[in-house]
Amino acid sequence: MAFPHRSLGTRSDKEKNPRVGQTRSGLRALTRKMLFSMWVCHLDRLPTRSRLVSWGMQVSPLCVICSREVETQYHLFLSCPFSRAIWDRVFVRLKLPPRLFQTWDDLILWMSTPNRTSLPILRKLVAQATVYAIWKQRNNMLHNSQVISSHEIFKQDEREIINSITARKQRKKFRTLMSLWIM
C-alpha cells in the first residue's frame, strides 16, 4: 500500500469516518516522520510489545515506560501515566478540561471537533506531535535506556509545534494558531 501523503487513513477508513481522511486540513503540518508515525499508529501497525509477543517474540509484554500494564497502542499513547501527564499538559495549554480518550477513535474525533479555544488544525498538529514524541521517548527508553521526564518531553513537543506554526505562518489556516497555542 502506498503512503497516503494527503490523508491519514485508507479508503475504508474514510468510509467509516470521513473526518479521518480529510485533505488540506493540516495533517501534513509537521514533519513527514511525525505524519508517518500518526498514520502507522492509526492503522494500528506500530510494533508495540503486545504485537511483538503476538508475533512470537520472547519479550516482556509490559510497557517500556511504566512497566505496569501490557504495552498496547491504546495504553502507550492514551492511558499510560507518562502519556497522560503529557496529554494533561496539552489540555492545559489548549485551555480545555483534562480528558481521557477511551479509544483511538476518540482521539481522531477530538482532533476534528472544533471549539473556541482550539481549532481542528491546531488539535491535529498537537496530536501528531504528541504521538510522535511519546513513540520517540518509548524507543529512547527501550534502545538507549535514557529516561526523560514527561515535562521535558512536553517542552520538546511544544517546541516542535511552535516551529511548525512559525514555518507556515503565511498560510491562512496557520495565522491564528500561534496565539491559540501560546496564550
VMD Tcl script that draws the C-alpha trace (Angstrom):
set ca {
  {0.00 0.00 0.00}
  {1.38 3.42 -0.90}
  {1.78 6.06 1.78}
  {-1.27 8.39 1.63}
  {0.57 11.69 1.77}
  {-2.60 13.77 1.85}
  {-4.68 11.77 4.26}
  {-4.40 9.86 7.49}
  {-6.31 6.75 6.60}
  {-7.06 4.27 3.90}
  {-10.12 4.31 1.70}
  {-12.04 2.09 4.12}
  {-11.12 4.42 6.99}
  {-12.58 7.35 5.06}
  {-15.80 5.46 4.52}
  {-16.04 4.60 8.23}
  {-15.09 8.06 9.47}
  {-14.97 10.80 6.82}
  {-13.16 13.18 9.19}
  {-10.11 10.95 9.39}
  {-9.09 11.32 5.77}
  {-9.78 14.97 5.16}
  {-7.18 16.59 2.94}
  {-5.64 20.03 3.16}
  {-6.62 20.23 6.81}
  {-3.19 20.47 8.35}
  {-2.47 16.77 8.68}
  {0.76 17.35 6.79}
  {1.57 20.22 9.10}
  {4.50 18.66 10.91}
  {7.44 16.75 9.56}
  {6.90 13.65 7.49}
  {8.22 11.42 10.26}
  {5.50 12.71 12.59}
  {2.82 12.22 9.98}
  {4.14 8.76 9.21}
  {4.07 7.82 12.90}
  {0.49 9.04 13.19}
  {-0.54 7.16 10.06}
  {1.06 3.88 11.18}
  {-0.45 4.36 14.61}
  {-3.89 4.97 13.11}
  {-3.56 1.71 11.19}
  {-2.55 0.00 14.47}
  {0.70 -1.24 12.92}
  {3.31 0.07 15.39}
  {5.45 -2.71 16.86}
  {4.25 -2.34 20.43}
  {5.28 -5.05 22.85}
  {1.87 -6.73 22.72}
  {2.21 -7.04 18.94}
  {5.77 -8.34 19.23}
  {4.56 -11.03 21.66}
  {1.73 -11.94 19.26}
  {4.39 -12.46 16.55}
  {6.11 -14.99 18.82}
  {8.98 -12.79 20.02}
  {10.26 -13.52 23.51}
  {9.93 -10.05 25.07}
  {8.12 -8.80 28.10}
  {4.65 -7.56 27.15}
  {4.82 -4.79 29.78}
  {5.01 -1.14 28.81}
  {8.58 0.07 28.30}
  {7.76 3.37 30.01}
  {5.72 2.44 33.09}
  {6.12 -1.36 33.37}
  {2.60 -1.56 34.84}
  {0.39 -2.80 32.02}
  {0.66 -4.59 28.71}
  {2.04 -2.21 26.09}
  {-0.75 -1.84 23.57}
  {-1.22 1.15 21.31}
  {-4.06 2.39 23.49}
  {-2.04 2.05 26.68}
  {1.16 3.58 25.31}
  {-0.39 6.67 23.73}
  {-3.54 7.29 25.73}
  {-3.62 5.64 29.15}
  {-0.01 5.19 30.33}
  {0.66 7.55 33.27}
  {3.57 9.05 31.31}
  {1.39 9.79 28.26}
  {-1.46 11.02 30.46}
  {0.90 13.57 32.01}
  {1.81 14.85 28.55}
  {-1.83 14.95 27.38}
  {-2.80 16.77 30.60}
  {-0.24 19.48 29.78}
  {-1.59 19.65 26.23}
  {-5.12 20.19 27.54}
  {-3.95 22.91 29.91}
  {-2.14 24.63 27.03}
  {-5.28 24.43 24.88}
  {-7.44 25.69 27.78}
  {-9.51 22.51 27.73}
  {-10.60 20.33 30.64}
  {-8.49 17.18 31.08}
  {-9.83 14.27 29.11}
  {-9.23 10.55 28.97}
  {-9.60 9.11 25.49}
  {-11.38 5.75 25.68}
  {-10.30 4.60 22.21}
  {-8.07 5.69 19.34}
  {-11.25 6.77 17.52}
  {-11.97 9.17 20.39}
  {-8.63 10.85 19.70}
  {-9.38 11.06 15.96}
  {-12.81 12.55 16.70}
  {-11.28 15.02 19.19}
  {-8.79 16.13 16.53}
  {-11.63 17.06 14.18}
  {-14.00 18.70 16.64}
  {-13.79 22.49 16.72}
  {-14.27 24.75 19.71}
  {-13.43 28.36 20.56}
  {-10.05 27.75 22.16}
  {-8.58 25.22 19.71}
  {-9.25 24.84 16.02}
  {-9.19 21.35 14.49}
  {-5.96 22.16 12.65}
  {-4.25 23.00 15.94}
  {-5.56 19.82 17.52}
  {-4.21 17.81 14.58}
  {-0.82 19.49 14.91}
  {-0.76 18.80 18.62}
  {-1.93 15.18 18.29}
  {0.66 14.39 15.62}
  {3.47 15.95 17.62}
  {2.37 14.30 20.87}
  {2.02 10.80 19.41}
  {5.44 11.14 17.78}
  {7.03 12.45 21.00}
  {5.64 9.55 23.05}
  {6.76 6.96 20.49}
  {10.21 8.56 20.27}
  {10.58 8.51 24.07}
  {9.40 4.90 24.26}
  {12.09 3.92 21.75}
  {14.65 6.09 23.53}
  {13.97 4.23 26.78}
  {13.99 0.83 25.06}
  {17.14 1.24 22.97}
  {19.20 3.81 24.91}
  {17.92 3.31 28.47}
  {17.57 7.07 28.62}
  {14.73 8.35 30.80}
  {13.40 11.84 30.11}
  {10.59 13.30 32.21}
  {7.14 13.90 30.77}
  {7.68 17.60 31.45}
  {10.81 17.64 29.24}
  {9.05 15.63 26.53}
  {6.19 18.15 26.59}
  {8.69 21.02 26.25}
  {10.23 19.32 23.19}
  {6.75 18.65 21.82}
  {5.82 22.29 22.37}
  {8.96 23.47 20.54}
  {8.06 21.25 17.54}
  {4.55 22.69 17.44}
  {5.80 26.28 17.66}
  {8.39 25.65 14.94}
  {5.76 24.10 12.70}
  {3.36 27.01 13.15}
  {6.13 29.56 12.63}
  {7.32 27.88 9.43}
  {3.80 28.10 7.99}
  {2.64 31.43 9.40}
  {1.97 32.84 5.91}
  {-0.70 30.23 5.26}
  {-4.21 31.41 6.06}
  {-5.07 28.47 8.34}
  {-1.94 28.97 10.41}
  {-2.17 32.71 11.08}
  {-4.11 32.47 14.34}
  {-2.67 29.21 15.62}
  {0.30 30.69 17.46}
  {-1.90 32.91 19.60}
  {-4.21 29.98 20.34}
  {-1.28 27.76 21.33}
  {0.77 30.24 23.36}
  {-1.89 32.34 25.07}
}
mol new
graphics top color blue
foreach p $ca { graphics top sphere $p radius 0.5 }
foreach p [lrange $ca 0 end-1] q [lrange $ca 1 end] { graphics top cylinder $p $q radius 0.2 }
display resetview
